Amino acid sequence: MLGSDEIDTMLTATLEDQRLSRSEKRALSAVFAEHATDARRQALFRKRAFFLAREALKDSRDQAIVTWLEEVTKALVAATQREQGPKLAEAHFSPGDSCRRRIIGLCGLARQRIDVCVFTITDNSLANALLEAHGRGVEVRVITDDDKAEDRGSDIYDLARAGIEVRLDHSEHHMHHKFALFDAAYVVTGSYNWTRSAAKVNEENIVVSDDPRLVSAFGETYEQLWDAFGQAAREVAGE
């Protein structure tokens, strides 16, 4: 772990020409990522940078010194953001049970809301996971394709009859998305249809992420589709 003297030596070397070059910034970012991994260590780096800046200001190179300090601070903040960034990035593949098992697991972990937007649901184990979440008070919403809802083995109307609100696209074209959001914190997306054949024989995939940029983008699209497809499936079924 770097001490104050080592930190001062490193920072002073970048200060000598009163500018922080791209290569120096990359080097500092790497050091910060390795040695400034908690609030206490980050505070030490900031303290030493400000100390060196104050010492240098005695030479009246104010503007250049302030610019240097700003660039050092940016590099430190960037390292901090990476440390606090998304933690989850998974890929699952079929044939096999990996995709299905992960989706069921996320349904079981959900506490507030599950938003599903998929082409079709015929895998009873996935439908049952949604029903179980609905039964314990999780708000579950489903968007799906109107044609596929009529397929033999479709679970869509069973979900609707259980009280889960389901909306269909009512279009000559297909609602072909395959993604789901869990507690507005995780997104699952990929080629994987929520069908038995997807798990048993098809070459499929899902990606699971908690990246807020992805979660937000999929969430916005979900709400747009939800508003556009205003009629619930149980109304279509005449219930």
N, C-alpha and C positions, 0 to 999 in steps of 0.2 A: 504494500500500500504506500502510495506516495506521501511524503511528509511535506511540511511547509517549504523547506529549502529546495526540495526537488521541484515542487510546483512553481516556486519563484524563478528558478533557473529556466524551466521550460517556457513560462510565460514571457520572461525577459527576452529570450531569444526571438520571440515573435514580435516584440515591441521595438526592437532596435531600429528598424527602418520605418516605423510609425504606420505600418499598414499590415493587414492580415491577408496574406495571399490565399488562393484557393487550396494550394497544397498544405499550407499551415492550418487552414480551417479544417481540412479533412483529418490531419494528424491530431488536432485538438479534439475533434469529435470522437475519434477512436479512443483517445485517452479518457475523455469524459464518460464514454459508454462503459469503459472498464473500471474506472476508479471513482466516478461520481454517481454511484448507483443508489444512494439514499439521500434524504434531506440534509443530514449532517455533513456528508462529504460535499454535497453541492454547495452548501453554505461556506465551507472552507475554501473551495475554488473561487467563489465570488469574492470572499473577503480578501484573498491574496491578489486577485485581479484589481480590485479597487485600491488596495494598498499600493501596488505598483503604479497605477495610474496617478494617484495623488503624489507619489514621489516624483514621477516624471513631469507633472504639471509645474513643478518648481522651475523648470527650464522654459516655461511660457509657450510650449507647443500645444496649446489648449485644443484647438480644433482637431488636429491629427490624433491626439491622445484620446479624445472623446470618441472619435470614429473607431479607433482600435478597440476601445473598451466595448463599444456597441457590438462589434463583430464577435468578440469573445463571448459576450453574453448570449448572442444569437446561437452560437455553436453549443453552448451549455444548455440552453433551453431545448434545442433540437434533440440533444442526447436524452434529456429528461422526457420529452414527448415520446421518443421511441421506447423508453423503459415502461411508460404508462400506456402504451398503445394496445391494440388488439392482442389478445392472448390465444385466441382459438382460431386455428386454420387446419381443417381436417378434410381428407378426401376418402370416400368409401366407394367400393365397386361391387358390381354383381356380374355374373350369377353368384349366388351366395346370400347369406343373411345379413351382411354387414350394413347395407343401406337401410333395410327394414328395421333392424335392431336399433340403429342410431335414431331413426325417426320416432320409434316407440319410446325410446329412452327420453327424448326431448319432450314428448307429450307427457310423460310421467313427471318430469321436472317442472313443467309449466305451472305457474301459480295464478296468473291473471288472465292471459289471453293467448289464444292460438289462432292465427290467420292462415288458412290454407288456400292456395291457388294452384290447382292441378287439373290436368286434362281429364282424368278419370280416377275413380277409386273403386277397385273391385277386390282388393286384398282385405279380407275380413279382420285380420289382425291389426291393420292400420286403422280401419273404421272403428274397431273396438277400443283402440287407444284414445281416439277422439271422444267416443262415448264415455269412457271412464273419466277423462278430464272434464267433460261437460257435467258429469254426475257429481264431481267434487266442487263444482262452482266456478270452474274456469270458463270464461267466455270463449266460445269456439265459433268461428265463421268459416264458411267454405265457398269459394268461387270455383265453378267448373264449367265444362262444355255441355251445352244443351243436348246435342246429339248423343254424346257418350253417356249421359245420365239415363238414357233409355235402353242402354245395352243390357243384355242378360247378365246377371251377376253384379250389376252396379249397386253400390251401397248408398248412393246419394239420397234416395227418397227415404231409406231407413234412418239416415242421419237427420233428415228434415222432420220426420215423424217423431223423433226423440226430442225435438225442441231446438236442434241446432239450426241456425239460420243459414240457408244455402241460396246462392244466387247464380243464375245461369246467363250465358251470353246472348241467347235468342238471336243468333246471327247465322247467315248462310256460311260464314267462315268459322274456323275453329278457335276456341280459347285454349291455346296450346301451351300456356305457361306450366311450369312445374317447380313451384317454390312454396315455402312456408316460413312464417315468422313466429317466434316463440317469445312471449313477454316483451316484444319490441326490443329484444336484446340479442337474439340469434336469428340467423337466416340459413335455411337449407335450400339449395338449388342445384339443378343438374338435369341430366337426361332422364332420370329415374321416374317412370310412371308408378303410381301407387297401385300396382297390380301384382297378382301372384306370379305371372310369367316374367315380370321384371326381376323378381328375386330368384326364380328358378332357372331360367334359360337365357334371358337377354343380357347383352353386354351393356351395362348402364353405369351411371355414376351419380354421386351427390357430393357437393362441397358444403361444409358447415363452417360458418364464420360469425364472429362477434364484432367485426369491423363496423364501427358506427356509420361510416360512409355508405357501406353496402346495405346495412340494415335500414338506414334512412331512405335510400333510393328505392329499395323494394317496398318499403312501407308506403311511400308516396304513391307508387304505382298501384299497390293494393287498394288504397282508398279511392283512387280514381276509378278503378274497375268496379269497386263495390258500389260507388255512386252511379256508374253508368249502367250496371246490371241491377236495376232496382227491384225486380220481382223475385220473391222467395220461391224456392222449389216446392214447398208444400202448397203454395197458392197455385202453382202450375198443375200440381197433382189434384187440385180440386178439393183440398181439405180446408 
